[in-house]
Amino acid sequence: MSEIIKLLNNPKRVQMLFILEQASLSVKEICEVLNLDQPTASHNLAMLRKHQLVSAKRVGKYNHYILNDPHILDIINETFSHADHVLRGKKHGE
């Protein structure tokens, strides 16, 4: 669990998960959408693959990445919701 939480502590990785929910993308496309260089994107995708959050499939000469576990977005959204309550000074359920 702590490894997954550490993994999600990077905003670019979280953004990758959300964009891959919408479509299968190559590293080049991910770089363009998130304004990342290729080594950074590849490194982060490798970490997401290691924890089975994304997977890759070969399309021609490129790997296209897809969200492997949509459930992780529920966890992220719940975390965002909790952070919103805290930032607004509201108690849970308000």
C-alpha distances in whole Angstrom, upper triangle without the diagonal:
4,5,5,6,9,10,11,13,15,18,19,16,16,20,20,17,20,23,22,22,25,27,26,27,28,27,30,30,26,28,31,29,26,29,27,29,28,26,24,23,23,20,18,19,18,14,14,16,14,10,13,13,17,19,23,26,30,32,35,34,31,28,27,23,22,19,17,15,17,14,12,15,15,12,13,17,16,14,18,20,18,19,22,23,23,25,27,27,27,26,23,26,28
4,5,5,6,8,10,11,14,17,18,16,16,20,20,18,21,24,23,23,27,28,27,28,28,27,30,30,26,27,30,28,26,28,26,27,27,25,22,22,22,19,17,18,18,14,14,16,14,12,15,15,18,21,24,28,31,33,36,35,32,28,28,24,23,20,19,17,19,17,14,17,17,14,14,18,17,15,18,20,18,18,22,23,22,23,27,27,27,26,24,26,29
4,5,5,6,9,10,12,15,16,13,14,18,17,16,19,22,21,21,25,26,25,25,25,23,27,27,23,24,27,26,23,25,23,24,24,22,19,19,19,16,14,15,14,10,11,13,11,9,12,12,15,18,21,25,27,30,33,32,28,25,24,21,21,18,17,16,18,16,13,16,17,14,15,18,18,16,19,21,20,20,24,25,24,25,29,29,29,28,26,29,31
4,5,5,6,9,11,13,14,11,11,15,15,13,16,18,18,18,21,22,22,22,23,22,25,25,21,23,25,24,21,24,22,23,23,21,19,18,18,16,13,14,14,10,9,12,10,7,10,9,13,16,19,23,26,28,31,30,27,23,22,19,18,15,14,13,14,13,10,12,14,11,11,15,15,13,16,18,18,18,21,23,22,23,26,27,27,26,24,26,29
4,5,5,6,9,12,14,11,11,15,15,14,16,19,19,19,23,24,24,24,25,23,26,26,22,23,26,24,21,24,22,24,24,22,19,19,20,17,14,16,16,12,12,15,14,11,14,12,16,19,22,26,29,31,34,33,29,26,25,21,20,17,17,15,16,14,11,13,14,10,10,13,13,11,13,16,15,15,18,20,19,20,23,24,24,23,22,24,26
4,5,5,8,11,13,11,11,15,15,15,17,20,20,20,24,25,24,24,24,22,25,25,21,22,25,23,20,22,20,22,22,20,17,17,18,15,12,14,15,11,11,14,13,11,14,13,16,19,22,26,28,30,33,32,28,25,24,21,21,18,18,17,18,17,13,15,17,14,13,16,16,14,16,19,18,17,20,22,21,21,25,26,26,26,25,27,29
4,5,6,9,10,7,9,12,12,11,14,16,16,17,20,21,21,20,21,19,21,21,18,19,22,20,17,19,17,19,19,17,14,14,14,12,9,11,11,8,8,11,10,9,12,10,12,16,18,22,25,27,29,28,25,21,21,17,17,15,15,14,16,15,11,13,15,13,12,15,16,14,16,19,19,18,21,23,22,23,26,27,28,28,26,28,30
4,5,7,9,7,6,10,10,10,12,15,15,15,19,20,20,20,21,19,22,21,17,18,21,19,16,19,17,19,20,19,15,15,16,14,11,12,14,10,9,13,13,11,13,11,13,16,19,23,26,27,30,29,26,22,21,17,17,14,15,14,14,13,10,10,13,10,8,12,13,11,12,15,15,14,17,20,19,20,23,24,24,25,23,25,26
4,6,9,8,8,11,13,13,14,17,18,19,21,23,23,22,23,21,23,22,19,19,22,20,16,18,17,19,20,19,15,15,17,15,12,14,16,12,12,16,16,14,16,14,16,20,22,26,28,30,33,31,28,25,24,20,20,18,19,17,18,17,13,14,15,13,10,14,15,11,12,16,15,14,17,19,18,18,21,23,24,24,23,25,26
4,6,5,7,9,10,11,13,15,16,17,20,21,21,19,20,17,20,19,15,15,18,16,13,15,13,16,17,16,12,12,14,12,9,12,14,11,11,15,15,14,16,14,15,19,20,24,26,28,30,29,25,22,21,18,18,17,18,18,18,18,14,14,17,15,12,15,17,14,14,18,18,16,18,21,20,20,23,25,26,27,26,28,29
4,5,5,6,9,10,11,12,14,16,17,19,19,18,19,17,19,18,14,14,16,14,10,13,12,15,17,17,13,12,15,14,11,13,16,14,13,16,18,17,18,15,16,19,21,24,26,27,30,28,25,22,21,18,18,16,18,18,17,18,14,13,16,14,11,13,16,13,12,16,17,15,16,20,19,18,21,23,24,26,25,26,27
4,5,5,6,9,10,10,12,14,16,17,17,15,16,13,15,14,10,10,13,11,7,10,9,12,13,13,10,9,12,11,8,10,13,12,11,15,16,16,17,14,14,17,18,21,23,24,26,25,21,19,17,15,16,15,17,17,17,18,15,14,17,16,13,15,18,16,15,19,20,18,20,23,23,22,25,27,28,29,28,30,30
4,5,5,6,9,10,11,13,15,15,15,14,15,13,15,15,11,12,14,13,10,13,11,14,14,14,10,9,11,10,6,8,11,9,8,11,13,12,13,10,11,14,15,19,21,22,25,24,20,17,16,13,13,12,14,14,14,15,12,12,15,14,11,14,17,15,15,19,20,18,20,23,23,23,26,28,28,29,27,29,30
4,5,5,6,9,10,11,13,15,16,15,17,15,17,16,12,14,16,13,11,14,14,16,17,17,14,12,14,14,10,11,14,12,10,13,15,13,14,11,11,15,17,20,23,24,27,26,22,20,17,14,13,11,14,13,12,13,10,9,12,11,8,11,13,12,11,15,16,15,17,20,20,20,23,25,25,26,24,25,27
4,5,5,6,8,10,11,13,14,13,15,14,15,13,10,11,13,10,8,11,11,15,15,17,13,11,14,14,11,11,15,14,12,15,17,16,16,13,13,16,17,20,22,22,25,25,21,19,16,13,13,12,15,14,13,15,12,10,14,14,11,12,15,14,13,16,18,17,18,22,22,21,24,26,26,28,26,27,28
4,5,5,6,9,10,11,11,10,11,10,12,11,7,10,12,9,8,11,11,13,13,14,12,9,11,12,9,8,12,12,9,12,15,14,14,10,9,12,13,16,18,19,22,21,17,15,13,10,10,9,12,13,12,15,12,11,15,15,12,14,18,17,16,19,21,20,21,25,25,25,27,30,30,31,29,30,31
4,6,5,6,9,10,11,11,13,13,15,14,10,13,15,12,11,15,15,17,17,17,15,12,14,14,11,10,13,12,9,11,14,12,12,8,8,11,13,16,19,20,23,23,19,16,13,10,8,6,9,9,9,11,8,8,11,12,10,12,15,15,15,17,19,19,20,23,24,24,26,29,28,29,27,27,29
4,5,5,7,9,11,12,15,15,16,14,11,14,15,12,11,15,15,19,18,20,17,14,16,17,14,13,16,16,13,15,18,16,15,11,11,14,16,18,21,21,24,24,21,18,15,12,10,8,12,11,9,11,10,7,11,12,10,10,14,14,13,16,18,18,19,22,23,23,24,27,27,28,25,26,27
4,5,5,7,9,9,12,12,13,10,8,11,12,9,9,13,14,17,16,18,16,13,15,17,14,12,16,16,13,15,19,18,16,13,11,14,14,16,19,18,21,21,18,16,12,10,9,9,12,13,11,14,13,11,14,16,14,14,18,18,17,19,22,21,22,25,26,26,27,30,30,31,29,29,30
4,5,5,6,7,10,11,13,11,9,12,13,11,12,15,15,17,16,18,17,13,14,16,13,11,14,15,12,13,16,15,13,10,8,10,11,13,15,16,19,19,16,13,10,7,5,5,9,10,10,13,12,11,14,16,14,15,19,19,19,21,24,23,24,27,28,28,30,33,32,33,30,31,32
4,6,8,10,13,15,17,14,12,16,17,14,14,18,18,21,20,22,20,16,18,19,16,14,17,17,14,15,18,16,14,11,10,12,13,15,18,18,21,22,19,16,13,10,7,6,9,9,7,11,11,9,12,14,13,13,17,18,17,19,22,22,23,25,27,27,29,31,30,31,28,28,30
4,7,9,13,15,16,13,12,16,15,12,14,18,19,21,20,23,21,18,19,21,18,16,19,20,17,17,21,20,18,14,13,14,15,16,18,17,21,22,19,17,13,11,9,9,12,13,11,14,14,12,15,17,16,16,19,20,19,21,24,24,24,27,29,29,30,33,32,33,30,30,31
4,6,10,12,14,11,10,14,14,12,14,17,18,20,19,21,20,16,17,20,18,15,18,19,16,16,20,20,17,14,12,12,12,13,15,14,17,18,15,13,9,9,7,8,12,14,12,16,16,15,18,20,19,19,22,23,22,24,27,27,28,31,32,32,33,36,35,36,34,34,35
4,7,10,12,9,10,13,14,13,15,17,17,19,17,19,18,15,15,18,16,13,16,17,15,14,18,18,15,13,10,10,9,9,11,10,14,15,12,10,6,5,5,8,11,13,13,17,17,16,19,21,20,21,24,25,24,27,29,29,30,33,34,34,36,38,38,38,36,36,37
4,7,8,6,6,10,10,10,12,14,14,15,13,16,16,12,12,15,14,11,14,16,14,14,18,19,17,15,11,11,9,10,11,10,13,13,10,8,5,5,7,10,13,16,16,19,18,18,21,22,21,22,25,26,25,28,30,29,30,33,35,34,36,39,38,39,37,37,39
4,5,5,6,9,10,11,12,14,13,13,11,13,14,10,10,14,13,11,13,16,14,14,17,19,17,16,12,11,9,10,9,9,11,10,7,6,4,6,9,12,15,18,18,22,21,20,24,25,23,25,28,28,27,30,32,32,33,36,37,36,38,41,41,42,40,40,41
4,5,5,6,9,10,10,11,10,10,7,9,10,7,7,10,10,8,11,14,13,13,16,18,17,16,12,12,10,12,12,12,13,12,8,7,7,8,11,13,16,19,19,22,21,20,24,25,23,25,28,27,26,30,32,30,32,35,35,35,37,40,40,41,39,40,41
4,5,5,6,9,10,10,9,9,7,10,11,9,9,13,13,12,14,17,17,17,20,22,21,19,16,16,14,14,14,13,14,12,9,10,10,11,14,16,19,22,22,25,24,23,27,27,25,27,30,29,28,31,33,32,33,37,37,36,38,41,41,43,41,42,43
4,5,5,6,9,10,10,11,10,13,13,10,12,15,14,13,16,18,17,17,21,22,21,18,15,16,14,15,15,13,15,14,11,11,9,10,12,15,18,20,20,23,22,21,24,25,23,24,28,27,26,29,31,30,31,34,35,34,36,39,39,41,39,39,40
4,5,5,6,8,8,9,9,12,11,7,10,12,11,10,13,15,14,15,18,19,18,16,13,14,13,15,15,15,17,16,12,11,10,9,11,13,16,18,18,21,19,18,22,22,20,21,25,24,23,26,28,27,28,31,32,31,33,36,36,37,36,36,37
4,6,5,5,5,6,6,9,9,6,9,12,11,11,14,16,15,17,20,21,20,18,16,17,16,17,18,17,19,17,14,13,12,12,15,16,19,21,21,24,22,21,24,25,22,23,27,26,24,28,30,28,29,32,33,31,34,36,37,39,37,38,39
4,6,5,7,9,9,13,12,10,13,16,15,15,18,19,19,20,23,24,23,21,18,19,18,19,19,18,19,18,15,15,14,14,16,18,21,23,23,26,23,22,26,26,23,24,28,27,25,28,31,29,29,33,33,32,34,37,38,39,38,39,39
4,6,8,11,12,15,13,11,14,16,15,14,18,19,17,19,22,23,22,19,17,19,18,19,20,19,21,20,17,16,14,14,15,16,19,21,20,23,21,19,22,23,20,21,25,24,22,25,27,26,26,30,30,29,31,34,34,36,35,35,36
4,6,9,11,13,11,9,12,14,12,13,16,17,16,18,21,21,21,18,17,19,18,20,21,21,23,22,18,17,16,14,16,16,19,21,20,22,20,18,21,22,18,20,23,22,20,23,25,23,24,28,28,26,29,32,32,34,33,34,34
4,7,10,12,10,9,13,15,14,15,18,19,18,20,23,24,24,21,19,21,20,23,23,22,24,22,19,19,17,17,19,19,23,24,23,26,23,22,25,25,22,23,26,25,23,26,28,26,27,30,30,28,31,34,35,37,36,37,37
4,6,8,7,6,10,11,11,12,15,16,16,18,20,21,22,20,18,19,19,21,21,21,23,21,18,17,16,16,18,19,22,23,23,25,22,21,25,25,22,23,27,25,24,27,29,26,27,31,31,29,32,35,36,37,36,38,38
4,6,6,6,9,10,11,12,14,16,17,18,20,22,23,21,19,20,19,21,21,21,22,19,16,16,17,16,19,20,23,25,25,28,25,24,28,27,25,27,30,28,27,30,32,30,31,35,34,33,35,38,39,41,40,41,42
4,5,5,6,8,10,10,12,14,15,16,18,20,21,19,17,17,16,18,17,18,19,16,13,13,14,14,17,19,21,23,24,27,24,24,28,27,25,27,30,29,28,32,33,31,33,36,36,35,37,40,41,42,41,42,43
4,6,5,6,9,10,10,12,14,15,16,19,20,19,17,18,16,19,19,20,21,18,15,14,16,15,18,20,21,24,25,27,24,25,28,27,25,28,30,28,28,32,33,31,33,36,36,35,38,40,41,42,41,42,43
4,5,5,6,9,10,11,12,14,15,17,19,17,16,17,17,20,20,21,23,20,17,16,16,15,18,18,20,22,23,25,22,22,25,24,22,24,27,25,25,28,29,27,29,32,32,31,34,36,37,38,37,39,40
4,5,5,6,9,10,11,12,14,16,16,15,13,14,14,16,17,18,20,18,14,13,13,11,14,15,17,19,20,22,19,19,23,22,20,22,25,24,23,27,28,27,28,32,31,30,33,36,36,38,36,37,38
4,5,5,6,9,10,10,12,14,15,14,12,12,12,14,15,16,18,16,12,11,12,11,14,15,16,19,20,23,20,21,24,24,22,24,27,26,26,29,30,29,31,34,34,33,36,38,39,40,38,40,41
4,6,5,6,9,10,11,13,14,14,13,14,14,17,18,20,21,19,16,14,15,13,16,16,17,19,21,22,19,20,24,23,21,24,26,24,25,28,29,28,30,33,32,32,35,37,38,38,37,39,40
4,5,5,6,9,10,11,12,11,11,12,13,17,18,20,22,20,17,14,14,12,14,13,15,16,18,19,16,17,20,19,17,20,23,21,21,25,25,24,26,29,29,29,32,34,34,35,33,35,36
4,5,5,6,9,10,10,9,8,9,9,13,15,17,19,17,14,11,11,8,10,11,12,14,16,18,15,16,20,19,17,20,23,22,22,25,27,26,28,31,31,30,33,35,36,36,34,35,37
4,5,5,6,9,10,10,9,9,10,13,15,18,20,18,15,12,13,10,12,13,13,15,17,19,17,18,22,21,20,23,25,24,24,28,29,28,30,33,33,33,36,37,38,38,36,37,39
4,5,5,7,9,9,9,11,12,16,18,21,23,21,18,15,15,13,14,13,13,14,16,17,15,17,20,18,17,21,22,21,22,25,26,25,27,30,30,30,33,34,35,35,33,35,36
4,5,5,6,5,6,8,11,14,17,19,22,21,18,14,14,10,11,9,9,10,13,14,11,13,16,15,14,18,20,18,20,23,24,23,26,28,28,28,31,33,33,33,31,32,34
4,5,5,6,5,6,8,12,14,17,20,19,16,12,12,9,10,10,9,11,14,15,13,15,18,18,17,20,22,22,23,26,27,27,29,31,32,32,35,36,36,36,34,35,37
4,6,8,8,9,11,15,17,20,23,22,19,15,16,13,14,13,11,13,16,16,14,17,20,18,18,22,23,22,24,27,27,27,30,32,32,33,36,37,37,36,34,36,38
4,6,8,10,13,16,19,22,25,24,21,18,17,14,13,12,10,10,13,13,11,14,16,15,15,19,20,19,21,24,24,24,27,29,29,30,33,34,34,33,31,32,34
4,6,7,10,13,17,20,23,22,19,16,15,12,11,9,7,7,11,12,10,13,16,15,16,19,20,20,22,24,25,25,28,30,30,31,34,35,35,34,31,32,35
4,7,10,14,17,19,23,22,19,16,14,10,9,6,5,5,8,9,7,10,13,12,13,15,17,17,19,21,22,23,25,27,27,28,31,32,32,31,29,30,32
4,7,10,14,16,19,19,15,12,10,7,6,5,4,7,9,12,10,12,15,15,15,17,20,20,21,23,25,25,27,29,30,30,33,35,34,34,32,32,34
4,7,10,13,16,16,13,9,8,6,6,7,6,9,12,14,14,15,18,19,19,21,23,23,24,27,28,29,31,33,34,34,37,38,38,38,35,36,38
4,7,9,12,12,10,6,5,4,6,9,9,13,15,18,17,18,21,22,22,24,26,27,27,30,32,32,33,36,37,37,39,41,41,41,38,39,41
4,6,10,10,8,5,5,7,8,11,11,15,17,20,20,21,24,25,25,27,29,30,30,33,35,35,36,39,40,40,42,44,44,44,41,42,44
4,6,7,6,4,6,9,11,15,15,19,21,24,24,24,27,28,28,30,33,33,33,36,38,38,39,42,43,43,45,47,47,47,45,45,47
4,6,5,6,6,10,12,16,17,20,22,25,25,25,29,30,29,31,34,34,34,37,39,39,40,43,44,43,45,48,48,48,46,46,47
4,6,8,10,13,16,19,20,24,25,29,29,29,32,33,32,34,37,37,37,40,42,42,43,46,47,46,48,51,51,51,49,49,51
4,7,10,13,16,20,21,25,26,30,29,29,33,33,32,34,37,37,37,40,42,41,43,46,46,46,48,51,51,51,49,50,51
4,6,10,13,17,18,22,23,26,25,26,29,30,29,31,34,33,33,36,38,38,39,42,43,42,44,47,47,48,45,46,47
4,6,10,13,14,18,20,23,22,22,26,27,25,28,30,30,30,33,35,35,36,39,40,39,42,44,44,45,42,43,45
4,7,10,12,16,17,20,19,19,23,24,23,25,28,28,28,30,33,32,33,36,37,37,39,42,41,42,40,40,42
4,7,9,12,13,17,16,16,19,20,19,21,24,24,24,27,29,29,30,33,34,34,36,38,38,39,36,37,38
4,6,9,10,13,13,13,17,18,17,19,22,22,22,25,27,27,28,31,32,32,34,37,36,36,34,34,36
4,6,6,10,9,10,13,14,14,15,18,19,19,22,24,24,25,28,29,29,31,33,33,33,30,30,32
4,6,9,9,11,13,14,15,17,19,20,21,23,24,25,27,29,30,31,33,35,34,34,31,31,33
4,5,6,8,10,11,12,14,16,17,18,20,21,23,24,26,27,28,30,32,31,30,27,28,30
4,5,6,7,9,10,11,13,15,16,17,19,21,22,24,25,26,28,30,28,28,25,25,27
4,5,5,7,9,10,11,13,15,16,17,19,20,22,23,25,26,28,26,25,22,22,25
4,5,5,6,9,10,11,12,14,15,17,18,20,21,23,25,26,25,24,22,22,25
4,5,5,6,8,10,10,12,14,15,16,18,20,21,22,24,23,23,20,21,23
4,5,5,6,9,10,10,12,14,15,17,19,20,21,23,21,21,18,18,20
4,5,5,6,9,10,11,12,14,16,17,18,20,21,20,19,17,17,20
4,5,5,6,9,10,11,12,14,15,16,18,20,19,19,17,18,20
4,5,5,6,9,10,10,13,14,15,17,18,17,18,15,16,17
4,5,5,6,9,10,11,13,14,15,17,15,15,12,13,15
4,5,5,6,9,10,11,12,14,15,15,15,12,14,16
4,5,5,6,9,10,10,12,14,14,15,13,14,15
4,5,5,6,9,10,11,13,11,12,10,11,12
4,5,5,6,9,10,11,10,10,8,10,11
4,5,5,6,9,10,10,11,11,13,13
4,5,5,6,9,8,10,10,12,11
4,6,5,6,5,7,7,9,8
4,5,5,6,7,9,11,11
4,5,8,10,12,14,13
4,5,9,11,12,10
4,7,10,12,10
4,7,8,6
4,6,6
4,6
4
